[in-house]
Every structure is written in structure tokens, then in C-alpha cells.
């Protein structure tokens, strides 16, 4: 039986209003089209391969990078970020997680979120 890839891809977003949102969302943002491989949405995140071509879904675990009790999950998250190397990562659940190695992008998002608080 062939496994569904369960990864949705979008064309380049030109306007943030174009982003589809349906509850808890998780986005990996790249400069160019990137094949993430197969999602393991319905599987135990601690039991699936942590290798290229396999992508875990963290948003459904209500990941909060700042919470020490999520250390094991956070370790898996950072390993995956290192493996797939997105420009940015955004997750919206009970917490907003934004990750980027681009210091300018991170500072802009930080300033906007801080202004909303």
C-alpha cells in the first residue's frame, strides 16, 4: 500500500492574505521549491526515521520552544530544521513559533509581535 505524502506545497506567496489558514498551521519557507519528502503526521514522532526525506509535524504537539519540559521534542525539532534548512519556520497553535537564521527577518517578526502584545 502506497503511503500518502501528506505534505502540501504552495506556490510562492506574494501577499500574506493569500495564506490559507485552517486551525493549527505549520509552514516551512524556502527561497526555491523544495521537496520535503513524506510527512509522518499520523505517526509517533519519536518512532519515525529522523532522516532526509521524512518530515515530522510539530504543530500538533503544541510545541513551545521556550518550555523546558519539551526538551526531547525540541531536540527533534532542531535536528529537523538543521536537516531541511528552511529560510523560516512558522507554527501557529496555542503558541506562535517563528524560527529563522535570517536576523533581519527575525527582528522584523519580533518587532511586529511585540507591538501586538
N, C-alpha and C positions, 0 to 999 in steps of 0.2 A: 504494500500500500504506500503510495507516494505521500510524503509529508508536505503539508501546506507551508509555504514560506512565511505567511503571516506578517510580512513587513510591507508597509505601504510607502510608496515613493511619490513625491510631488515634483512638479516642475519648479523651476526657480521662482520663489515668491517675490513679487515686485512690491506688494503692499500688504502690510500686516493684517489688514481687514480681510484679506483673501484666505487667511489660515482657517482651515476647518477645525472646529473645537467640539468635542463631544465628551465631556467629563474629564477624566484624568488623562492627560496627554503627555507624550514624551517625544522629543524631537532631537535628532542628530543633524547638525547643519554642516554642510560641506561646501567648498568652493566649486566643486565639479561633481558630476554624477558619480556615486559610489555604491557598490553592491555590498550590502551588509551581510548577506547570506541568509541563514534561516533563523527565525525567531523561536524562542523557547518559552513563549508566553504561558502555555498551559502546563509547564513542567517545573519541578522543584529547581530553583535557581542554583542550589548547592550541589545538584547531581548531574548537571549537563556539562558537556565539554566547554572549557574556557579557552577556546582556540579560534583563530581566524575562521570566518565563515559561520560562526554561531554568535548570535546576539541575544543577550538577556534583556528582559524588560524589568526595569527597576521601579517605574512609577507605581505599579500595583502593590508594591511593598511599602508604600508611603515613605519612601526614602527621604531621610533628613540628614544631610551630610554632616551637620553640626552635632548630632546626638551620639554620645559615646556608646550607648547600648546598640548602635547599628554598626559597630566596628567591622564585623565579619561581612556584612552586606556592602559596606563602604569599600572594603578592600577589593571585593569582586568588581564593584563599580569602577574604581580607579584602574584596575587591571584592564577592564574592557575599554575604557577611554584611551589608555595607552596603546591598546591593540588596534582600534579602529581610527583613532586620531581625527575626531571631528574638529571643525573650527570652533563650534559651540555646541553645548548640550543644554536643553531646556526641558524641565519636567514640571508639570502643574498638577498637584494633588492637594493634600492638606497643607503642603509646603511648596514654595516656589524654589526650585533649584536651577541655578544658572552657572555653567562652567565654561570657561574659555581661557586659552593660553594667550589670547589677544588682549593685552592690558587695556587698550583703548576701548574695545567693545565691552569688556568687563566693567570699566569705570563708568561708561555711559549707562549701562543697565543698573549698576549700583546707585547712581545718582537719581535715576528715574524712580526706582523702587523706594529709595529713601524719601523722596519728595512725596510719595503717596502715603507714607506712614503717618 
